[in-house]
């Protein structure tokens, strides 16, 4: 089993810009690092959106395939390359939902899988999963990125292609809507 210490020792690219340069030169170590550091998070993002493990695995794989295809057009602007991956994940997830031509499935929180225990613990209450599923897509996206993925306002803005102010406003509205769906008070603000 790979420990965090092993991951750090195997991390050839410490600086984001160096990682991007490695990705642009198709260095296998850079791509391995990008995959190892982001696959589970991309999978979790997709799983929360589609509610099916197999679909989430397909989406996560597709994200990395699209990243390889599109890396030549990537321009580093100081934002983590993971934000670019999550933008791809967002588009791939939306496409997958459209191809199915059905609404995203309710989350199967009871069967999230052993390797996804952290995700399972985070959303273990069925009523929270149901309430999240009832939110507007943009509200659900902001909450997942900010609180499930623990992304900064800046990263979330980059992933969603919105300004930081827009993300803050969406987050506020999403939390109010979620609180209302869970039967809490709206706090009037």
Residue, then its C-alpha position, 0 to 999 in steps of 0.5 A: x500500500x502506498x503511503x503519503x510519504x511514498x507519494x511525496x517521494x515519488x513526486x518529481x514535480x514540486x512546482x505547478x509550473x514544472x508539472x505543466x512543463x512536464x505535461x506539455x513535453x509528455x513526460x510519463x512521470x508528470x502524467x503519472x503524478x497528475x493522475x495519482x494526485x487527481x484520479x480519486x477526486x475526479x472520480x468523486x466529483x463524477x460520482x456525486x453528479x451521476x450516482x453510479x460507480x461505473x459511469x463515474x469511472x468512465x468519466x474519470x478515465x475520459x477526463x484524463x484521455x481528454x487532458x492528454x488530447x488537449x494539453x497542447x492548448x493548455x496555458x498555465x496562468x498560475x491556477x493549478x492544473x487540477x482546475x483545468x482537469x475539473x473543468x474537463x470533468x464538468x464537461x464530461x459529466x454534463x455530456x454523460x448525463x445528456x447521453x443518458x437523457x435522464x436526470x442524474x440518479x439519486x446517490x447510492x450512499x450506502x454502496x459508495x464502496x470501501x475505497x471511497x470511505x471518505x466520500x461516504x462519510x462526508x455524505x452518509x446521511x441520505x437526506x443530505x444526498x437527496x437534498x443535494x440532488x434537488x439543488x440547481x446544477x450550478x448550486x450543486x457544483x459549487x457546493x461539491x467543489x467547495x465542501x466535498x473537494x475542499x477547493x478554494x474560491x479561486x480554484x472553484x471559479x477556474x473550474x466553473x469558468x466564473x468570477x470569484x464573486x460569482x462563486x461566492x454568490x452561488x455558494x451563498x444561494x446554494x447553502x440557503x437552498x440546501x438549508x431550506x431543503x433540509x428543513x433549517x431556517x433560512x436566517x433571513x439573509 
